[in-house]
Amino acid sequence: MRRFLLIFMLAACVANAAAQDADYMRYRDSAQASSLLYRGRKPLAYKFQFNGTYYWDTPLYYSGTVRYNHKDYQCDAINIDAARQQALVIEPQKGAQVMLNRDYVESLTLDGRKFVNGAFLAPDILPEGYYEIIFDGHARIYKHVVKRLETVTNERLLDTGEKGTAVLRNVYDVYLPNVTFYYEAADGKITQIRRRGDLLKHYKEHRSALKKIIRAEETEYSIGLEEFILIVMRYVEYGE
């Protein structure tokens, strides 16, 4: 009986130790994997004065997720440098800004908005960098923002439309967005939307109804290309 009890206790100890080892291994792998995300390089500083912001739309960092080297990571602070087309995160322990290696960033979310890396989507068609999915249904619409430094006049300086930054007096270099849109059909084919007709050609059967809707919308103000795209897609796919 004592021998049986001793064997039972030894087996229980071995099982408990194995469980602790498994827990430790999971913790170790998780910690190491998480730390991999923050081993990137520190981004180069912008050492000159400018107006606007080189970020996608605002210099504020938001919580989000990153699909990095086939693994998903939760981030407390993430943003996109649209001038260099780089995803930036803030390391939680030291508060250091880290630039993620774009070769491994497949996709990310930023304040609930979804982005994909063009290299993992259609590298032969799309310029390198990140693309926001602004409509996701049977078809998808991608928005690509590239910030370029431009020299502007004093009159235009006050009307850049940039978010989150104050205008610096007597500084005429401004980061302005160059925005392009892409349409991905249900079969995966991707084409650029340069003008309204590029999108309408996919929905010829709805052209008449859409013209009436757009005409009614533009009685009060002119609709930009992005708003036009969203109106069309919501009507075509959801009947809204």
C-alpha positions, -999 to 999 in steps of 0.1 A, spaced: 0 0 0 28 24 9 46 15 -23 14 23 -43 10 56 -24 46 66 -31 43 58 -68 11 78 -69 27 108 -52 57 107 -75 35 105 -106 15 135 -93 47 155 -87 59 147 -122 26 157 -137 26 189 -118 61 197 -128 53 190 -164 23 213 -162 45 241 -147 71 235 -174 44 238 -201 31 270 -185 66 284 -183 74 275 -219 42 292 -231 51 323 -211 86 323 -223 76 319 -260 50 346 -256 74 370 -240 101 363 -265 77 366 -294 63 399 -281 98 413 -276 106 405 -312 81 431 -323 101 458 -304 135 449 -317 132 471 -348 153 502 -354 146 536 -340 131 558 -367 152 587 -380 142 620 -365 128 648 -387 153 675 -378 137 704 -396 106 725 -391 75 718 -412 38 722 -412 13 695 -413 22 660 -402 40 631 -418 17 606 -401 -12 590 -419 -37 616 -405 -28 625 -370 4 622 -347 -17 605 -320 -8 569 -313 -37 544 -309 -41 509 -297 -42 482 -323 -29 449 -336 -1 438 -359 2 407 -381 39 403 -380 58 374 -394 26 353 -395 18 360 -358 -7 384 -343 4 410 -316 -16 434 -295 -1 469 -294 -10 497 -270 5 524 -292 8 523 -330 8 547 -359 19 550 -396 45 573 -410 30 580 -444 61 599 -457 83 568 -452 55 543 -454 66 527 -421 45 513 -392 57 527 -358 50 513 -323 60 525 -289 78 499 -267 58 496 -235 86 493 -210 109 521 -221 85 542 -241 109 542 -271 96 546 -306 103 516 -328 100 512 -366 87 478 -376 105 459 -404 79 463 -433 91 430 -449 74 412 -420 43 434 -414 14 417 -432 -14 438 -419 -24 460 -389 -53 477 -372 -52 513 -360 -80 525 -338 -103 499 -354 -93 508 -390 -77 480 -411 -46 483 -431 -27 459 -453 9 459 -466 8 461 -504 37 437 -507 15 409 -493 -15 420 -514 -4 427 -549 33 437 -551 32 437 -590 4 463 -590 5 483 -559 33 508 -549 51 497 -517 35 508 -484 3 505 -465 -33 506 -477 -64 513 -456 -94 492 -463 -122 518 -464 -148 494 -477 -149 457 -473 -177 437 -490 -179 415 -521 -155 441 -534 -129 460 -515 -117 496 -517 -82 505 -506 -69 540 -498 -32 548 -501 -18 579 -485 17 592 -492 29 624 -475 53 645 -495 71 676 -484 61 706 -505 69 743 -505 38 764 -505 28 800 -505 17 818 -473 -19 819 -485 -20 781 -490 -2 775 -457 -33 782 -437 -55 759 -457 -35 726 -457 -64 707 -440 -39 687 -420 -51 673 -386 -34 675 -353 -7 701 -359 -5 738 -356 7 761 -384 43 773 -379 46 809 -390 72 816 -417 77 779 -423 66 771 -459 75 734 -461 44 714 -456 37 676 -456 7 672 -479 -11 639 -487 -11 623 -521 -42 600 -519 -50 572 -544 -77 546 -543 -78 510 -556 -107 487 -564 -104 450 -557 -131 429 -575 -146 397 -561 -121 377 -583 -92 395 -567 -83 418 -597 -71 452 -585 -74 484 -605 -68 521 -596 -97 545 -593 -85 578 -608 -119 593 -615 -155 585 -610 -159 566 -642 -133 541 -632 -156 529 -605 -189 532 -624 -177 510 -652 -179 480 -627 -215 488 -621 -230 498 -654 -264 484 -645 -266 508 -616 -253 539 -635 -286 556 -639 -297 552 -603 -263 563 -590 -263 594 -611 -296 605 -596 -283 598 -560 -251 617 -566 -270 646 -583 -292 648 -552 -262 647 -528 -244 674 -547 -273 699 -546 -257 713 -514 -220 707 -518 -195 690 -542 -186 654 -533 -150 644 -532 -138 611 -548 -136 592 -515 -171 602 -505 -183 593 -540 -167 559 -538 -184 551 -505 -218 563 -517 -215 540 -547 -203 510 -528 -229 512 -501 -257 515 -526 -244 487 -548 -238 462 -520 -262 472 -493 -289 492 -511 -283 522 -488 
